[in-house]
Amino acid sequence: MRLRDALDDHKRNRDHPTRFPGERRTTAGLFAGAGGRLVHVAPDGAVRDFGYPLSGRAGVADSRFALRLGDPPAGLDRERPDVRETDDGVVVAFGEGEQSYHAATALVETTHDTPVGGVRRLDATVDTAAGEAHVTRIAFEDPGRAADANASLLVGCTFAPEGRDARVGQLHHDGAVEVFHDREHDYLAAAGDLDVFAGGLPARPGAVLSPEPHGRGAESLGDRREEDHLGGRVVAAVPVVDGAATTATLSTDREEVDRETALSALSGLLDGPISERELGDMAAEADTSVSLPADVPRPDAAVADLRVLSLLSAPTGLRIAGPDFDPHYVHSGGYGYTWFRDDAEISGFLLEADARFDLGLDDWHRRSARAYVDTQLPDGTWPHRVWPRNGELAPGWANARLEAANDLEYQADQTASVVAFLARVLAELPEGDSLAEEVADAVDAGVDGLVESLDADGRPVACQNAWEDAVGRFAHTAARFLDAFSAVAALDDDRVARVGEARERADRLYAALDDLWVEERGVYAVSEYGDGGLDGRLDSATFALADAHRAYAAVGEVDGERLDRLVAHVRATVEGLRHDPAGSAVEGLVRYEGDGWRRRGQGREKVWTVSTAWGANAAAELSALLADEADDRAAEFAAYARDLLGLVDVGGPLSVAGGYLPEQFFDDGTPDSATPLGWPHAIRLATTALLDEREALAAGDGEPVPADD
């Protein structure tokens, strides 16, 4: 997102009750993508690239599509706001259409109503010899009406090579336009003639500084005709042939793909009309297409979850937290990075789901393990966040292990989450596997890094929390440490050297959690203050205690008093954080009591999908732990899990088009923030797997069954 675009959006939305001005929202629309290219298709057909963190290429900053009718039908209302008169005919903008995915692919289908009948649009990102091209195909339901109206497709496409909106040049080829700054070279091409008739520079300073929105098009060049080659904006007409028109964009690095290869790839792709079936076949071959075994329950949700996690992944296996809707840090710290908390938790959830459903994700697990080994710091920890395309350090604010700072500027739970995943994936890797040896070394170093963050009482020292908005000694951090130590302790001691120490640390930490019990409220504290006092507010991050104790139960004993406390804590947290506002279908869990972030004009906390899904998973984990102890309360928590899972299920009140889970919702039902957010998608899939494993997924199921020995 260019700064000019952010300023324009700020003007348009500065007083909006639920929109944060200066952002590029993805709460509506669907993503296509493959191979690190991530392309948002809005309901009105606008297209933007969001894949810079995954590929290093910025691509399309904005594109708009419209119909030009040389002979418009009689009776067309030319006063409509979507109709504009030009010297060459009437231009009709596409309105918002209905969107869906084609089968289990990332091919986006959008249907539009137009003055010449219905239009079916397909958007797919497909592999070529020059990289991933994004193809847009429109087809008229009644080709005769389109022909009678002498219809053509107009595309206005703004490229931002290397994120630039200035010092950009164009080359006009036969059938394609090339836009470039330095290394990044982007292309627009079409099947048939590409009639380029406008372009030029972005909005001038006067327009940007004006209090009025400055629009999305290029300014008129007047007598500055040479400048039509000095901007990222291209406006062109594409002929409609046999009722269809097709365009494609391609983003390349000139040091990897030369001009001849790029143009040849586009020419080969667009050599003649691409049929709907051909485009569907190409989308099915992409790495974002999902294949499920026939017996996976709730397949619509599983497909959506795996599709989202594929779309958010770089070829390295590292993922962005979500599409970066706020790259200028106007209202957040950005989302287009790999956090090791989110990423390792997602990896762990995928490992669990794959074990249950046989999803064929071995390559995913290996890529994740490889990436974590490669990004581990010399002291055994992991940094705050990295670029997923190469694992290099990304902008952040919690990198104490890389600068002259203490653990107050470090998020120790991230290292714990990675160690836990690596320990579990190591258990699945055969001995003699070269990756297994490296993972084992990383686990040992990771245990050393965790031990460095322990205080004398066995719990982690004060550091930043999971929500990145406070410093203290948090229950969530302690839970992630308990999980990591337990996962390492469960390994054979001939594979890693720190098994014994991990077991000792897990036992001590298990006992030290008693220090966080708030007797008067019957819950575990969010954190311990510096003076030893306890923060007794409810916080969904403390749901981590449930799976951590089930992990500990595999190497130690969870006593009856601890089970009682976990039951009281999870029950109180689920019921206390639940919010069902009047006047909308939204219902779920808020993040924590007193959460004031991104409220806009709302007077209380917002519902979060990750908190709701986490609550479902914690209830399922606790149900499984109780079932293994033959405790009748297992059924109660299985019911909690099913109820909360239903809220984030496809068709539930917290799921939007495509089965996406936005990070947050306003009380009026408006989704907000990163959409889709990867973390709750992985939780949804793993919770379904756990409930299915325990024969507790359906309301009519009997008591949850204990684990097989």
C-alpha positions, 0 to 999 in steps of 0.5 A: 500500500502506497502512502498516497493510498493510505492518505486517500483512505484516511480522508474517506474514512476518518469519521467512519464508526468501524473503519480505521482510516489509512488501511487496506482492508481485506474483511470482504473479498477472497484471496487467490494465490500460489507460490508466494504470490497473494492476490486479493479480489474484492467483491467489486473485482478490484485486485491487489497484491499482498505478497511482498512479505512472501516473495519480496515483490510488491506487484499490483497496488490497485486495479479496477475493472469496468465494461466499455459499451460502444453501443449501449442498450436502449433504456440504459440509465445514464444517470446511475453512479456506476455509469460514465459517458466517454468519447468511445462509449459508456463505461459501466463499473462493476458493482459488488458481486457474489463470491466463492471458491471453485471446489477446493482450489484458490480460484475465486468466482465472482458474479456481477449483474451488468446492463448487458446481462450477468458476468461470471469472473474467474481469478486464479494465480497460476504457475508459469515459466516466469513465476506466478501469473494472476489471471482474470477471465470474464465471461458473459452469460449472454455473449450475443448481448455483449456483442450487440453492445460492442462491449470491451473490458477496461482495466486500470492497473497501478503497479508499485515495483519495490513499493514505489509510486515514483521513479517508475518507468514503463515499456510498451511491448506488443500485447503487454506493458512492463512497469519497473523501478529497479529489480522488480519488473511487473507486467500486464498482458491480455488475450488478444489486443491490449489497447493502452490509452492512458497512464502516467504519474500518481496524484500530485502533492496538491491533490494529496494535501487537499482535504478531499479524497484524491481518487485512485486514477492517474492525473491528466497529463495535459501537454506532458505526454512524455510522462505517460511512461513515468508512472505505475498506472496503466489503463487499457481496453481488452477485446471481448471475443466469443463472450469472454476477455482475459488479462494477466499480471506477472511480477518478476525479479529481473535478476531471476527472470529476464524480460524475454522469459517473462514476455514469452511466459505471458504470450504462451499463457494467453495464446488464445482464449483460456477456457473456464475448464482450463483455468480451473485445471491450472488452479487445481495444480497450484500449491494452494489447492487442497486435497482431503481424505474422504473421511475428514469431518466438516470438510468445508472448514478443513478445506478453508483452513488448509487453503488459508494456511497455504495462501499465507505461506512462503516457499520457505514454509514460514507464514505471515500472521495475516494479510498486511492491511496496515503496512504503514503502522497506522493502527497496528505494528503490521501483520505481514511478518512471521511471528514464531508464536503464531507460526510454531503454534500453527505448525503444532496444530497441523502436526496434530491434525495430520496425525489424525486425518492423514492429510499428507502434510509431511513436506509442510512439517519438514519445511517448518522444521528447516525454517526454525533450525535456520532462524534460531539465534546463537543463544538458542532463542528466536527473534521477534519476527522475520520475513517469511520469504527468507527468514531474515530479521524483520522490523519488530520491538521485542529483540532483546536477545539481539540488542542491549536490552533485558528480557522485558523486551523479549517474548519468551513464549515464542521460543517455547512454542518453537521448541515444543514443535521441534520436539514433536516433529523430531519424534516423527523423523526417522533416525539417520535423517540429516534434518533430524540431527539438526532438529535435535541440536536445535531442541537442545539449544532451545532448552538452554535458551528457555532455562536462561529465562527462568527465575529462581522459583522455576517460572519464567522471568518478566517479559512481554506477553502473547498480546504484545501489550504488557510486561510481566510474569504471565501464566501464558508464558509459563504454560508454553514453557511447561508444554515445551519442557514436557514435549522434550521430556517425552523424547528418548534420551538418546536423541537429545541431550537435554531430556533429563533437564527438561523433565526436571524443569517441567516438574518444578514449573508444574509445582510453581504454577500454584503461585498464580492461583487466585483463590477468591476468584477461582482462576489462575492469574493472568500475571504476577506484578512486580511486587508479587501481587496477582492480576486476577482478570480473565484472559483467553491467553491462559487457555494455554494451561489446558494443553500444557497440562495434557502434555505434562500428563504424558511425563508426570502426574496431574493431581486431583487438586490441579484438575479441579483448578483447571476445571474451575479456571477454564469454565470461569474463563469461557463463561466470563469472556463470552459476549453475545451483543444484541442486534447482530449474530456475532457471539464469541469470546473477547480477548481479555477483560478490559481490552481497549484495542481497536474499539473505534467507537465501541464502548467495550471489548470486541470479540476475537476469533482466536480467543473463541477458537482457543477456548474451544481447543482448551475445552477439548484438551481439558475434556481429553485430560479428564477422560484419560482420568475417567473423570465424568466432567469430560462431557461438560468440556466436550460440550463447551468445545463443540459450542465454541467450535460452532461459533468459528465453524464455516457458516457460524457467526464468526466466519465470513466468505470463504470460511475466513476467520477475521481477527476481530468483530465489532458488536454490530457484526462488522469484521475487523483487522487481519482477514484471514488470520492464520492462527484461528484457522489452525486451531479450528482444524486441530480442535476438530481433529481432537474432538473427532479422535475422542468421538466427541465431535457430534452433540449426540456422541457419548462420553469422550473416550480416553486416549489409546495406550 
